[in-house]
Amino acid sequence: MYVDGATGGSGGIVQVKECTAALLRYAKNTNVPVFLIGHVTKSGEVAGPRVLEHIVDVVLHMEGEKHSTHRFLRSVKNRFGSTDELGVFEMSQSGLQAVANPSEIFLSKQHADFDVLAGLAIAVVIDGSRTFLIEVQALCTPAYSGSGTINGVDQKRVNMITGVLTKQAGLKLQGSAIFVNVVSGVKLTETAGDLAIAAAICSSFLEVPIPNDVAFIGELGLGGELRVVSRMEKRVNAVSKLGYRRCIVPKSAEKSLASLDLGGELKILGCENFKEVISAVFQDN
């Protein structure tokens, strides 16, 4: 059943409420699942009266970029379970297919030529209960080419990170236009991606590539310090399973992560501030 948002007035609200209640009674009496399909407004809410969301047991949002074949299924409400889940699907000739390893769609193909890797960094984020590795791209150019464009990250967050790199890490970014992009159109909203954004900007500015076996986890403070984010162990385990050899984390998390069984392949590098990150990642290459 399709539910349209154009239900103006109290009569429309009553109509939607009564129809939904009738379908709910039918579903409970027959044990037949009923799906009500509607559209989402620009503010991210289900169109039409909010009473519809209160009646149903589960509210799911299917999201995706216009020119991408991937779709994300998020649970906004679940009366019988957790909403901390995210389904990743790809549209194929036979319909939507589940993606077994979602990190693959967020990462570009690895290149043997390190020259093309300048300005690329890997962030480890959690959406719901799933861990993803996503690629952050940055480009620093002379300021005459414009003020820069930000895609997939909050503009104010990038401005803050740029200010920290200028003041605390000594990078002279004042004369640069900075472009930041998150691969595959995903939105990077949590602060765990701060370190990867900073590393990508630094890599492009210094024109020094980041090796493709390095991942970054951490929040960047105004003093240039690295801060721990939630579920560090879960993130590091995901990095290890995907074959990365080095993971840059806040120094305060290094001791607790040392007890993890990572098979000896992944090396945890703890850093107090971003100056130490520069030494660990860029000056050793």
Buried (B, 14 or more C-beta within 10 A) or exposed (E): EEBEBEBEEEEBBEEBBEBBEEBBEEBEEEEEEBEBEBEBEEEEEBBBBEEBBEEBBBBBEEEBEEEBEBBBBBBBEBEEEEBEBBBBBBEEEEEBEEBEEBBBBBBEEEEEEEEEBBBBBBBBBBBBEBBBBBBBBBBBBEBEEEEBEBBBBEEEBBEBBBEBBBEBBEBEBEEBBBBBBBBBBBBBEBBBBBBBBBBBBBBBBBEBBBEBBBBBBBBBBEEBBBBBBEBBEEBBBBBBBBEBBBBBBBBBBBEEBEEBEBEEEBEBBBBEBBEBBBEBBBEEE
